[in-house]
C-alpha cells in the first residue's frame, strides 16, 4: 500500500486525480490532499471517507511514497525537489520539467519504455499532446510520419475553475463578473492559449510541438500547431494532418487504429458517427474519426481526434504512470488498460 500526496487537490485536475485513483483501485494506504491556503481545512471525499485538505509546506512530504503535482510550474519547481529529497517519487502535471533531457515525459501507451523503474521525477505531458501522440503513434510505427499539422479546439476546463465560471456566467447572464480570458468565450473562439512567443506561436502551441517530438523520439520531425479555445466545458478536439513516408490504404489506417492501445475508432460519417467532446466526457480513451486521404497528396491523411482533457489529458495519464512505477516496467508489464466510464 502507498501513501500518496496530491498537490493541487482541490483544482479540476487534482479532483480528477483523486477520482481516477479510486476508480482504478490504486493501492492507497493514506491519501494526503494538499492545496492553497484558501482550501485548507475543507474536505475531499475518497473511498467513502472525508479527508481534510492540508497546507503545502517543506514538511508536507514526510513519509510520502508518491506525490502527484497539479498546482502549476512555479509550485512544482519549488516543491518537487523537496518531495524527492523526502523520499517521495513525483509525477508532475505542470510544464516545469517536461523538456528536461533527464526527466522522462511519459504517455504509457506510447513510450513506457523510457520510464526507469527507479525514476524519481516523471513529467506528465500537455493535455493536447497526450491525445495527439496516442492517436498518431501507431500510425508512425506502421507508416512513418514525415510531417504533422494540428489545430486544436480546447475546452475551458483546460484553463481551470475561473475559466469555467466565465463561460457559465456569460451563457446565463451575458457577462462574467471576473473574466479569466481577455475576450468573451461564450459564442466565441479565441486563438490564444497561454502567452505569445517571439516567433508568433503561443506557449501552448510550442508545447505541442516540442513535447510531441520528445515523446516520439523524433527531435527533427516537422510539427506545427494552432491552439484555439472554444466554448466547450470539457473535451479537447484536434484536426490533424499527417504526411506519411509509406503508402497506405484507409482500410489499413483504420485497422491500425482499431488495434491501438487507448484508441477508440468512431468513423462512419454517413451515419453521423464521429467523435465529439460529449463522446469523450468522463471517459478515458482517445477517440479518432473523420479519416480521409488528402485529395492532393496520396501519402497525406486527415484525422479528427477527441479526448477528455481532465482524464486522459491529465489525471488518468498520471495515474497510469503511477501504476508503472508501482508494478515495474518488466516483461509482464503493468495494467495500462483504460477503464471506460460512461454516463
VEXBAGU-84952 format. One record per residue (C-alpha): residue number from 0; residue in three letters; y, z negated, x. Coordinates in steps of 0.1 Angstrom, whole numbers. Each point is the difference from the previous one (the first is absolute). Layout:
@num:NUM residuo:ALA c2:Y c3:Z c1:X .
...
//
This chain:
@num:0 residuo:UNK c2:0 c3:0 c1:0 .
@num:1 residuo:UNK c2:35 c3:8 c1:11 .
@num:2 residuo:UNK c2:35 c3:-16 c1:-1 .
@num:3 residuo:UNK c2:25 c3:26 c1:-9 .
@num:4 residuo:UNK c2:38 c3:-1 c1:0 .
@num:5 residuo:UNK c2:20 c3:25 c1:-21 .
@num:6 residuo:UNK c2:35 c3:4 c1:13 .
@num:7 residuo:UNK c2:21 c3:14 c1:-27 .
@num:8 residuo:UNK c2:-24 c3:-13 c1:-27 .
@num:9 residuo:UNK c2:25 c3:3 c1:-29 .
@num:10 residuo:UNK c2:11 c3:36 c1:7 .
@num:11 residuo:UNK c2:-16 c3:29 c1:-18 .
@num:12 residuo:UNK c2:-24 c3:8 c1:29 .
@num:13 residuo:UNK c2:-7 c3:-36 c1:8 .
@num:14 residuo:UNK c2:-10 c3:-7 c1:-37 .
@num:15 residuo:UNK c2:-22 c3:31 c1:1 .
@num:16 residuo:UNK c2:-17 c3:-11 c1:32 .
@num:17 residuo:UNK c2:-10 c3:-33 c1:-16 .
@num:18 residuo:UNK c2:-13 c3:19 c1:-30 .
@num:19 residuo:UNK c2:-20 c3:24 c1:21 .
@num:20 residuo:UNK c2:-15 c3:-28 c1:21 .
@num:21 residuo:UNK c2:-13 c3:-16 c1:-32 .
@num:22 residuo:UNK c2:-13 c3:33 c1:-15 .
@num:23 residuo:UNK c2:-19 c3:9 c1:32 .
@num:24 residuo:UNK c2:-15 c3:-35 c1:3 .
@num:25 residuo:UNK c2:14 c3:-4 c1:35 .
@num:26 residuo:UNK c2:-14 c3:-33 c1:14 .
@num:27 residuo:UNK c2:31 c3:-21 c1:-1 .
@num:28 residuo:UNK c2:-5 c3:-37 c1:6 .
@num:29 residuo:UNK c2:38 c3:-8 c1:-2 .
@num:30 residuo:UNK c2:29 c3:21 c1:-10 .
@num:31 residuo:UNK c2:35 c3:-8 c1:13 .
@num:32 residuo:UNK c2:27 c3:19 c1:-18 .
@num:33 residuo:UNK c2:32 c3:2 c1:20 .
@num:34 residuo:UNK c2:34 c3:13 c1:-12 .
@num:35 residuo:UNK c2:37 c3:-4 c1:3 .
@num:36 residuo:UNK c2:18 c3:-32 c1:-8 .
@num:37 residuo:UNK c2:9 c3:12 c1:-35 .
@num:38 residuo:UNK c2:-38 c3:1 c1:-9 .
@num:39 residuo:UNK c2:-11 c3:-32 c1:18 .
@num:40 residuo:UNK c2:-17 c3:-24 c1:-24 .
@num:41 residuo:UNK c2:-8 c3:27 c1:-26 .
@num:42 residuo:UNK c2:-36 c3:6 c1:-10 .
@num:43 residuo:UNK c2:-23 c3:30 c1:7 .
@num:44 residuo:UNK c2:-33 c3:4 c1:-17 .
@num:45 residuo:UNK c2:-32 c3:6 c1:19 .
@num:46 residuo:UNK c2:-36 c3:-3 c1:-13 .
@num:47 residuo:UNK c2:11 c3:-22 c1:-29 .
@num:48 residuo:UNK c2:21 c3:-24 c1:21 .
@num:49 residuo:UNK c2:37 c3:-5 c1:4 .
@num:50 residuo:UNK c2:12 c3:-1 c1:36 .
@num:51 residuo:UNK c2:34 c3:-10 c1:11 .
@num:52 residuo:UNK c2:21 c3:25 c1:20 .
@num:53 residuo:UNK c2:8 c3:-13 c1:35 .
@num:54 residuo:UNK c2:30 c3:6 c1:22 .
@num:55 residuo:UNK c2:-2 c3:22 c1:31 .
@num:56 residuo:UNK c2:4 c3:-19 c1:33 .
@num:57 residuo:UNK c2:-14 c3:-1 c1:35 .
@num:58 residuo:UNK c2:-30 c3:-22 c1:-11 .
@num:59 residuo:UNK c2:-9 c3:20 c1:-30 .
@num:60 residuo:UNK c2:-31 c3:16 c1:17 .
@num:61 residuo:UNK c2:-17 c3:-31 c1:13 .
@num:62 residuo:UNK c2:-38 c3:3 c1:-8 .
@num:63 residuo:UNK c2:6 c3:35 c1:-16 .
@num:64 residuo:UNK c2:-27 c3:26 c1:7 .
@num:65 residuo:UNK c2:18 c3:30 c1:-14 .
@num:66 residuo:UNK c2:36 c3:6 c1:-9 .
@num:67 residuo:UNK c2:11 c3:29 c1:-22 .
@num:68 residuo:UNK c2:37 c3:8 c1:4 .
@num:69 residuo:UNK c2:21 c3:18 c1:-26 .
@num:70 residuo:UNK c2:35 c3:-14 c1:4 .
@num:71 residuo:UNK c2:18 c3:27 c1:20 .
@num:72 residuo:UNK c2:1 c3:10 c1:36 .
@num:73 residuo:UNK c2:24 c3:-27 c1:12 .
@num:74 residuo:UNK c2:-22 c3:-28 c1:-13 .
@num:75 residuo:UNK c2:-31 c3:17 c1:15 .
@num:76 residuo:UNK c2:16 c3:4 c1:34 .
@num:77 residuo:UNK c2:10 c3:-37 c1:1 .
@num:78 residuo:UNK c2:-31 c3:-16 c1:-15 .
@num:79 residuo:UNK c2:-30 c3:23 c1:6 .
@num:80 residuo:UNK c2:0 c3:-10 c1:38 .
@num:81 residuo:UNK c2:1 c3:-37 c1:-11 .
@num:82 residuo:UNK c2:-29 c3:5 c1:-24 .
@num:83 residuo:UNK c2:-20 c3:17 c1:28 .
@num:84 residuo:UNK c2:8 c3:-28 c1:25 .
@num:85 residuo:UNK c2:-12 c3:-25 c1:-26 .
@num:86 residuo:UNK c2:-34 c3:18 c1:-1 .
@num:87 residuo:UNK c2:5 c3:22 c1:-31 .
@num:88 residuo:UNK c2:-7 c3:37 c1:-2 .
@num:89 residuo:UNK c2:29 c3:20 c1:-16 .
@num:90 residuo:UNK c2:0 c3:30 c1:-23 .
@num:91 residuo:UNK c2:36 c3:10 c1:-3 .
@num:92 residuo:UNK c2:13 c3:22 c1:-29 .
@num:93 residuo:UNK c2:34 c3:6 c1:15 .
@num:94 residuo:UNK c2:12 c3:28 c1:24 .
@num:95 residuo:UNK c2:4 c3:-25 c1:28 .
@num:96 residuo:UNK c2:-31 c3:9 c1:20 .
@num:97 residuo:UNK c2:-13 c3:33 c1:-14 .
@num:98 residuo:UNK c2:11 c3:22 c1:29 .
@num:99 residuo:UNK c2:-9 c3:-25 c1:28 .
@num:100 residuo:UNK c2:-27 c3:18 c1:20 .
@num:101 residuo:UNK c2:-19 c3:-33 c1:5 .
@num:102 residuo:UNK c2:-1 c3:-7 c1:-38 .
@num:103 residuo:UNK c2:-26 c3:18 c1:-21 .
@num:104 residuo:UNK c2:14 c3:17 c1:-31 .
@num:105 residuo:UNK c2:-29 c3:0 c1:-24 .
@num:106 residuo:UNK c2:-11 c3:17 c1:-31 .
@num:107 residuo:UNK c2:-37 c3:-10 c1:-3 .
@num:108 residuo:UNK c2:-12 c3:33 c1:-15 .
@num:109 residuo:UNK c2:17 c3:19 c1:28 .
@num:110 residuo:UNK c2:0 c3:-19 c1:33 .
@num:111 residuo:UNK c2:-20 c3:-32 c1:-3 .
@num:112 residuo:UNK c2:-13 c3:8 c1:35 .
@num:113 residuo:UNK c2:34 c3:-9 c1:15 .
@num:114 residuo:UNK c2:-3 c3:-36 c1:-11 .
@num:115 residuo:UNK c2:-16 c3:-21 c1:27 .
@num:116 residuo:UNK c2:-20 c3:-30 c1:-13 .
@num:117 residuo:UNK c2:22 c3:-23 c1:20 .
@num:118 residuo:UNK c2:34 c3:15 c1:-10 .
@num:119 residuo:UNK c2:26 c3:-27 c1:-7 .
@num:120 residuo:UNK c2:28 c3:22 c1:-14 .
@num:121 residuo:UNK c2:-6 c3:30 c1:-23 .
@num:122 residuo:UNK c2:27 c3:21 c1:-17 .
@num:123 residuo:UNK c2:-3 c3:11 c1:-36 .
@num:124 residuo:UNK c2:15 c3:35 c1:-4 .
@num:125 residuo:UNK c2:28 c3:11 c1:-23 .
@num:126 residuo:UNK c2:-12 c3:4 c1:-36 .
@num:127 residuo:UNK c2:8 c3:37 c1:-2 .
@num:128 residuo:UNK c2:-18 c3:6 c1:34 .
@num:129 residuo:UNK c2:-32 c3:-18 c1:-12 .
@num:130 residuo:UNK c2:-6 c3:22 c1:-30 .
@num:131 residuo:UNK c2:9 c3:31 c1:19 .
@num:132 residuo:UNK c2:-25 c3:-6 c1:28 .
@num:133 residuo:UNK c2:-28 c3:-11 c1:-23 .
@num:134 residuo:UNK c2:4 c3:33 c1:-18 .
@num:135 residuo:UNK c2:4 c3:24 c1:30 .
@num:136 residuo:UNK c2:-23 c3:-17 c1:26 .
@num:137 residuo:UNK c2:-32 c3:15 c1:-14 .
@num:138 residuo:UNK c2:16 c3:34 c1:-1 .
@num:139 residuo:UNK c2:12 c3:-4 c1:36 .
@num:140 residuo:UNK c2:-35 c3:-8 c1:11 .
@num:141 residuo:UNK c2:-15 c3:30 c1:-18 .
@num:142 residuo:UNK c2:27 c3:27 c1:4 .
@num:143 residuo:UNK c2:25 c3:-14 c1:26 .
@num:144 residuo:UNK c2:36 c3:-4 c1:-13 .
@num:145 residuo:UNK c2:27 c3:19 c1:20 .
@num:146 residuo:UNK c2:30 c3:-10 c1:-20 .
@num:147 residuo:UNK c2:10 c3:-24 c1:-28 .
@num:148 residuo:UNK c2:30 c3:1 c1:-24 .
@num:149 residuo:UNK c2:2 c3:-28 c1:-25 .
@num:150 residuo:UNK c2:25 c3:-9 c1:-27 .
@num:151 residuo:UNK c2:-3 c3:-35 c1:-15 .
@num:152 residuo:UNK c2:8 c3:-13 c1:-35 .
@num:153 residuo:UNK c2:1 c3:-37 c1:6 .
@num:154 residuo:UNK c2:0 c3:-28 c1:-26 .
@num:155 residuo:UNK c2:26 c3:-27 c1:-1 .
@num:156 residuo:UNK c2:-26 c3:-27 c1:7 .
@num:157 residuo:UNK c2:1 c3:13 c1:36 .
@num:158 residuo:UNK c2:34 c3:-15 c1:3 .
@num:159 residuo:UNK c2:-8 c3:-35 c1:-15 .
@num:160 residuo:UNK c2:10 c3:-21 c1:-29 .
@num:161 residuo:UNK c2:37 c3:7 c1:0 .
@num:162 residuo:UNK c2:-6 c3:37 c1:-3 .
@num:163 residuo:UNK c2:-24 c3:-5 c1:-29 .
@num:164 residuo:UNK c2:26 c3:-21 c1:-17 .
@num:165 residuo:UNK c2:26 c3:27 c1:5 .
@num:166 residuo:UNK c2:-22 c3:26 c1:-17 .
@num:167 residuo:UNK c2:-8 c3:-23 c1:-29 .
@num:168 residuo:UNK c2:36 c3:-10 c1:-6 .
@num:169 residuo:UNK c2:12 c3:36 c1:2 .
@num:170 residuo:UNK c2:-27 c3:12 c1:-25 .
@num:171 residuo:UNK c2:8 c3:-28 c1:-24 .
@num:172 residuo:UNK c2:38 c3:-6 c1:5 .
@num:173 residuo:UNK c2:12 c3:31 c1:17 .
@num:174 residuo:UNK c2:12 c3:-19 c1:30 .
@num:175 residuo:UNK c2:-14 c3:-25 c1:25 .
@num:176 residuo:UNK c2:18 c3:-33 c1:7 .
@num:177 residuo:UNK c2:-9 c3:1 c1:37 .
@num:178 residuo:UNK c2:-13 c3:34 c1:10 .
@num:179 residuo:UNK c2:-22 c3:4 c1:30 .
@num:180 residuo:UNK c2:4 c3:37 c1:5 .
@num:181 residuo:UNK c2:34 c3:17 c1:8 .
@num:182 residuo:UNK c2:-5 c3:22 c1:-32 .
@num:183 residuo:UNK c2:-15 c3:-5 c1:-34 .
@num:184 residuo:UNK c2:-38 c3:5 c1:1 .
@num:185 residuo:UNK c2:-7 c3:3 c1:-38 .
@num:186 residuo:UNK c2:-1 c3:37 c1:-10 .
@num:187 residuo:UNK c2:7 c3:9 c1:36 .
@num:188 residuo:UNK c2:-16 c3:8 c1:34 .
@num:189 residuo:UNK c2:14 c3:-13 c1:32 .
@num:190 residuo:UNK c2:-9 c3:20 c1:32 .
@num:191 residuo:UNK c2:7 c3:-30 c1:22 .
@num:192 residuo:UNK c2:-25 c3:-27 c1:10 .
@num:193 residuo:UNK c2:9 c3:-24 c1:28 .
@num:194 residuo:UNK c2:28 c3:9 c1:25 .
@num:195 residuo:UNK c2:10 c3:34 c1:12 .
@num:196 residuo:UNK c2:-7 c3:8 c1:36 .
@num:197 residuo:UNK c2:20 c3:22 c1:23 .
@num:198 residuo:UNK c2:-24 c3:29 c1:-5 .
@num:199 residuo:UNK c2:7 c3:1 c1:-37 .
@num:200 residuo:UNK c2:-33 c3:-15 c1:-11 .
@num:201 residuo:UNK c2:-3 c3:-34 c1:-15 .
@num:202 residuo:UNK c2:-19 c3:-28 c1:16 .
@num:203 residuo:UNK c2:-26 c3:2 c1:-28 .
@num:204 residuo:UNK c2:-5 c3:37 c1:7 .
@num:205 residuo:UNK c2:-3 c3:-6 c1:37 .
@num:206 residuo:UNK c2:-26 c3:-28 c1:-6 .
@num:207 residuo:UNK c2:-22 c3:25 c1:-18 .
@num:208 residuo:UNK c2:4 c3:25 c1:29 .
@num:209 residuo:UNK c2:-8 c3:-23 c1:29 .
@num:210 residuo:UNK c2:-25 c3:-22 c1:-18 .
@num:211 residuo:UNK c2:-21 c3:30 c1:-12 .
@num:212 residuo:UNK c2:-1 c3:13 c1:36 .
@num:213 residuo:UNK c2:-11 c3:-34 c1:13 .
@num:214 residuo:UNK c2:-27 c3:-6 c1:-26 .
@num:215 residuo:UNK c2:-15 c3:35 c1:3 .
@num:216 residuo:UNK c2:3 c3:-3 c1:38 .
@num:217 residuo:UNK c2:20 c3:33 c1:1 .
@num:218 residuo:UNK c2:32 c3:-8 c1:18 .
@num:219 residuo:UNK c2:13 c3:35 c1:0 .
@num:220 residuo:UNK c2:-10 c3:10 c1:-36 .
@num:221 residuo:UNK c2:30 c3:16 c1:-18 .
@num:222 residuo:UNK c2:8 c3:-23 c1:-30 .
@num:223 residuo:UNK c2:31 c3:1 c1:-21 .
@num:224 residuo:UNK c2:9 c3:-22 c1:-30 .
@num:225 residuo:UNK c2:26 c3:-3 c1:-28 .
@num:226 residuo:UNK c2:-1 c3:-34 c1:-17 .
@num:227 residuo:UNK c2:15 c3:-4 c1:-35 .
@num:228 residuo:UNK c2:3 c3:-31 c1:-22 .
@num:229 residuo:UNK c2:-9 c3:7 c1:-37 .
@num:230 residuo:UNK c2:3 c3:-21 c1:-32 .
@num:231 residuo:UNK c2:-36 c3:-10 c1:-1 .
@num:232 residuo:UNK c2:-10 c3:-37 c1:2 .
@num:233 residuo:UNK c2:-32 c3:4 c1:19 .
@num:234 residuo:UNK c2:-20 c3:27 c1:18 .
@num:235 residuo:UNK c2:12 c3:24 c1:27 .
@num:236 residuo:UNK c2:-6 c3:38 c1:-3 .
@num:237 residuo:UNK c2:1 c3:26 c1:27 .
@num:238 residuo:UNK c2:1 c3:38 c1:1 .
@num:239 residuo:UNK c2:-19 c3:9 c1:32 .
@num:240 residuo:UNK c2:-1 c3:34 c1:18 .
@num:241 residuo:UNK c2:-26 c3:4 c1:27 .
@num:242 residuo:UNK c2:-6 c3:29 c1:24 .
@num:243 residuo:UNK c2:-36 c3:0 c1:12 .
@num:244 residuo:UNK c2:-16 c3:15 c1:31 .
@num:245 residuo:UNK c2:-33 c3:9 c1:-16 .
@num:246 residuo:UNK c2:-3 c3:23 c1:-30 .
@num:247 residuo:UNK c2:-10 c3:-17 c1:-33 .
@num:248 residuo:UNK c2:-9 c3:5 c1:-36 .
@num:249 residuo:UNK c2:14 c3:-22 c1:-27 .
@num:250 residuo:UNK c2:-36 c3:-10 c1:-9 .
@num:251 residuo:UNK c2:-5 c3:-13 c1:36 .
@num:252 residuo:UNK c2:33 c3:-19 c1:-2 .
@num:253 residuo:UNK c2:-10 c3:-16 c1:-33 .
@num:254 residuo:UNK c2:-35 c3:-8 c1:14 .
@num:255 residuo:UNK c2:15 c3:-17 c1:31 .
@num:256 residuo:UNK c2:24 c3:-21 c1:-21 .
@num:257 residuo:UNK c2:-26 c3:-9 c1:-26 .
@num:258 residuo:UNK c2:-22 c3:-16 c1:27 .
@num:259 residuo:UNK c2:29 c3:-16 c1:19 .
@num:260 residuo:UNK c2:2 c3:-39 c1:1 .
@num:261 residuo:UNK c2:28 c3:-14 c1:-21 .
@num:262 residuo:UNK c2:8 c3:33 c1:-17 .
@num:263 residuo:UNK c2:-3 c3:9 c1:-37 .
@num:264 residuo:UNK c2:3 c3:37 c1:-9 .
@num:265 residuo:UNK c2:17 c3:9 c1:-32 .
@num:266 residuo:UNK c2:6 c3:37 c1:0 .
@num:267 residuo:UNK c2:-3 c3:18 c1:-33 .
@num:268 residuo:UNK c2:35 c3:12 c1:-9 .
@num:269 residuo:UNK c2:-10 c3:22 c1:-29 .
@num:270 residuo:UNK c2:-12 c3:-32 c1:-17 .
@num:271 residuo:UNK c2:31 c3:-19 c1:11 .
@num:272 residuo:UNK c2:-21 c3:-20 c1:25 .
@num:273 residuo:UNK c2:20 c3:-9 c1:31 .
@num:274 residuo:UNK c2:10 c3:-33 c1:16 .
@num:275 residuo:UNK c2:31 c3:-18 c1:-11 .
@num:276 residuo:UNK c2:15 c3:-34 c1:8 .
@num:277 residuo:UNK c2:-14 c3:-14 c1:-33 .
@num:278 residuo:UNK c2:-34 c3:12 c1:13 .
@num:279 residuo:UNK c2:2 c3:-21 c1:31 .
@num:280 residuo:UNK c2:16 c3:-31 c1:-16 .
@num:281 residuo:UNK c2:-19 c3:-32 c1:11 .
@num:282 residuo:UNK c2:-28 c3:20 c1:17 .
@num:283 residuo:UNK c2:-9 c3:5 c1:36 .
@num:284 residuo:UNK c2:-10 c3:36 c1:6 .
@num:285 residuo:UNK c2:22 c3:29 c1:12 .
@num:286 residuo:UNK c2:-1 c3:27 c1:-27 .
@num:287 residuo:UNK c2:3 c3:37 c1:9 .
@num:288 residuo:UNK c2:5 c3:30 c1:-22 .
@num:289 residuo:UNK c2:20 c3:32 c1:-6 .
@num:290 residuo:UNK c2:-19 c3:16 c1:29 .
@num:291 residuo:UNK c2:13 c3:35 c1:7 .
@num:292 residuo:UNK c2:-3 c3:26 c1:28 .
@num:293 residuo:UNK c2:34 c3:11 c1:12 .
@num:294 residuo:UNK c2:8 c3:36 c1:-14 .
@num:295 residuo:UNK c2:14 c3:12 c1:33 .
@num:296 residuo:UNK c2:-21 c3:-19 c1:26 .
@num:297 residuo:UNK c2:-38 c3:1 c1:-6 .
@num:298 residuo:UNK c2:-5 c3:-30 c1:23 .
@num:299 residuo:UNK c2:26 c3:-22 c1:-17 .
@num:300 residuo:UNK c2:-6 c3:-24 c1:-28 .
@num:301 residuo:UNK c2:19 c3:-20 c1:-26 .
@num:302 residuo:UNK c2:-10 c3:-34 c1:-13 .
@num:303 residuo:UNK c2:14 c3:-26 c1:-24 .
@num:304 residuo:UNK c2:-8 c3:-36 c1:12 .
@num:305 residuo:UNK c2:5 c3:-32 c1:-20 .
@num:306 residuo:UNK c2:-8 c3:-37 c1:7 .
@num:307 residuo:UNK c2:11 c3:-35 c1:-10 .
@num:308 residuo:UNK c2:25 c3:-9 c1:28 .
@num:309 residuo:UNK c2:-4 c3:-37 c1:-5 .
@num:310 residuo:UNK c2:-38 c3:1 c1:2 .
@num:311 residuo:UNK c2:-15 c3:27 c1:23 .
@num:312 residuo:UNK c2:35 c3:6 c1:14 .
@num:313 residuo:UNK c2:3 c3:-37 c1:11 .
@num:314 residuo:UNK c2:-21 c3:-29 c1:-12 .
@num:315 residuo:UNK c2:-34 c3:16 c1:-3 .
@num:316 residuo:UNK c2:2 c3:18 c1:33 .
@num:317 residuo:UNK c2:10 c3:-34 c1:16 .
@num:318 residuo:UNK c2:-30 c3:-17 c1:-16 .
@num:319 residuo:UNK c2:-23 c3:28 c1:11 .
@num:320 residuo:UNK c2:12 c3:-6 c1:36 .
@num:321 residuo:UNK c2:-7 c3:-37 c1:-5 .
@num:322 residuo:UNK c2:-35 c3:8 c1:-10 .
@num:323 residuo:UNK c2:-4 c3:21 c1:31 .
@num:324 residuo:UNK c2:11 c3:-29 c1:21 .
@num:325 residuo:UNK c2:-22 c3:-25 c1:-18 .
@num:326 residuo:UNK c2:-32 c3:21 c1:1 .
@num:327 residuo:UNK c2:5 c3:18 c1:32 .
@num:328 residuo:UNK c2:1 c3:38 c1:4 .
@num:329 residuo:UNK c2:-36 c3:4 c1:10 .
@num:330 residuo:UNK c2:-27 c3:25 c1:-8 .
@num:331 residuo:UNK c2:-6 c3:-16 c1:-34 .
@num:332 residuo:UNK c2:37 c3:0 c1:-8 .
@num:333 residuo:UNK c2:20 c3:-20 c1:-24 .
@num:334 residuo:UNK c2:3 c3:8 c1:-37 .
@num:335 residuo:UNK c2:28 c3:25 c1:-2 .
@num:336 residuo:UNK c2:-6 c3:9 c1:-36 .
@num:337 residuo:UNK c2:29 c3:1 c1:-24 .
@num:338 residuo:UNK c2:-8 c3:-21 c1:-30 .
@num:339 residuo:UNK c2:18 c3:18 c1:-27 .
@num:340 residuo:UNK c2:18 c3:-20 c1:-26 .
@num:341 residuo:UNK c2:12 c3:18 c1:-31 .
@num:342 residuo:UNK c2:18 c3:-11 c1:-32 .
//
